[in-house]
Amino acid sequence: MKSVNFAWLILIALLLMSGSIQANVFNTQISIQCNHCRTDADFHHAALNALQDREQKQIDVVNFSHFEVRRFDVKKLEVEVCSDYRRSATKGYCELSDYSTIKRLTLPHIVREQYIVLAEYLLQHDFFSPFNIQVDPNLVASAWTLLQDKYQAQVVKMWQQDASFTSLYQRWQAGKFMTNQMGFTFKHLSPNMVFHFADQSRFDAIIDTQAINATGGMKL
């Protein structure tokens, strides 16, 4: 089966009624879901990708599939280094150097126990069970068509009118409520969505609450 795994499709924001529920950019501690994280490199990559340039936060990376939590102190910093300041503007003598740092921290036992309780709750409610959505071939016949932005919006709009959208939204709301009750701030926490197309291609996406705009609308 042909598969299109668009990392940037994480920006699909389907929770139209929850514009006010966003990770606070001023929080110094956040949690992120990374159910594919296995190696040190995976965890480091996920932690660094959670930040924008010149941000520093304490980040808990959680793999709910094979329960593991790692805590890091992360600073993301990219600096433009120019070899010739007089000529760099026109001759391209500048390049970005990565001065980011990531340091593994000890996770307190009580916090680990809280994550275990959260994980048990989410798994008992099938929170991470994938949603399979069949796309109408008259609308879009192939996942590769989604490289054009207008088709992304059409597919998402189609799904918002389907009963499965309401089901996923309710599942996400329950999970988000539980994490808030336990005091966790997740940058994103969501089930997986798999969109299937007539030509047997597909793409996988997850909800990112950061992609919800201030009015609660959809942003791709």
C-alpha positions, -999 to 999 in steps of 0.1 A, spaced: 0 0 0 13 34 -9 16 57 21 21 94 24 32 102 60 31 140 59 48 153 90 35 188 83 -1 175 83 2 175 120 -11 211 116 -46 198 108 -67 214 135 -100 197 137 -113 208 171 -133 238 159 -149 245 193 -118 245 214 -98 276 202 -92 286 238 -75 253 247 -39 258 237 -6 251 253 5 282 271 37 294 254 48 309 287 48 276 305 84 265 314 73 228 316 54 210 289 46 174 279 45 159 244 32 126 231 57 106 210 44 70 207 70 62 181 100 72 202 123 43 210 159 54 208 178 83 225 178 100 191 141 97 188 135 113 222 160 141 216 145 149 182 110 150 197 120 173 225 139 197 203 111 198 177 87 209 205 103 243 208 107 273 185 140 290 181 153 308 213 129 289 236 140 270 267 117 246 286 116 215 306 100 188 284 86 154 293 85 132 263 59 104 268 57 71 248 22 58 257 26 27 234 56 12 252 52 33 284 83 54 289 88 90 301 119 110 297 124 145 311 148 170 295 159 206 300 160 219 264 173 251 249 168 257 212 191 282 197 202 287 161 227 315 155 236 330 121 274 330 117 289 352 90 324 348 78 325 383 61 299 408 75 306 433 47 299 408 19 275 384 35 243 402 27 248 398 -10 273 369 -14 258 344 10 287 340 35 263 334 64 251 301 77 230 289 107 249 272 135 230 251 160 238 259 196 208 240 210 214 220 242 194 191 257 201 176 291 184 145 306 168 152 340 156 128 367 119 123 366 104 123 402 87 90 412 55 108 420 53 124 385 60 90 369 31 75 389 9 103 376 18 95 341 10 59 347 -24 68 359 -30 90 329 -17 63 305 -40 37 320 -70 60 317 -63 68 281 -57 32 271 -88 20 289 -108 45 269 -92 35 236 -78 69 232 -50 59 209 -70 36 187 -65 48 151 -94 64 132 -97 51 97 -114 76 73 -124 66 38 -122 96 15 -148 100 -12 -130 94 -46 -152 120 -62 -136 145 -39 -100 134 -38 -88 101 -53 -52 100 -40 -32 111 -10 -6 126 -33 -32 152 -44 -30 166 -9 3 183 -17 -20 210 -29 -33 230 0 -69 234 -14 -74 196 -14 -62 193 23 -90 217 33 -116 199 13 -107 165 28 -108 179 64 -141 197 57 -155 165 44 -145 146 75 -160 173 98 -194 164 84 -189 127 92 -200 110 124 -165 98 131 -153 134 135 -177 138 164 -165 106 180 -129 116 178 -136 150 191 -154 136 221 -125 112 227 -100 140 225 -120 162 248 -122 135 275 -84 129 273 -77 166 274 -99 171 304 -81 143 323 -47 157 315 -58 191 328 -72 176 359 -39 160 366 -20 192 360 -2 182 328 2 207 299 5 187 267 16 205 236 -4 179 217 -22 148 228 -43 129 203 -54 96 186 -39 88 152 -60 94 120 -55 75 89 -71 88 57 -76 61 30 -80 69 -7 -94 50 -37 -59 44 -52 -49 26 -20 -27 55 -9 -31 69 26 -18 95 49 -15 96 87 -21 127 108 -26 137 144 -42 167 160 -21 196 171 -38 220 195 -11 246 187 -26 248 152 -60 260 164 -63 297 158 -77 322 183 -113 321 169 -114 283 171 -113 279 133 -93 255 113 -58 262 102 -37 240 79 
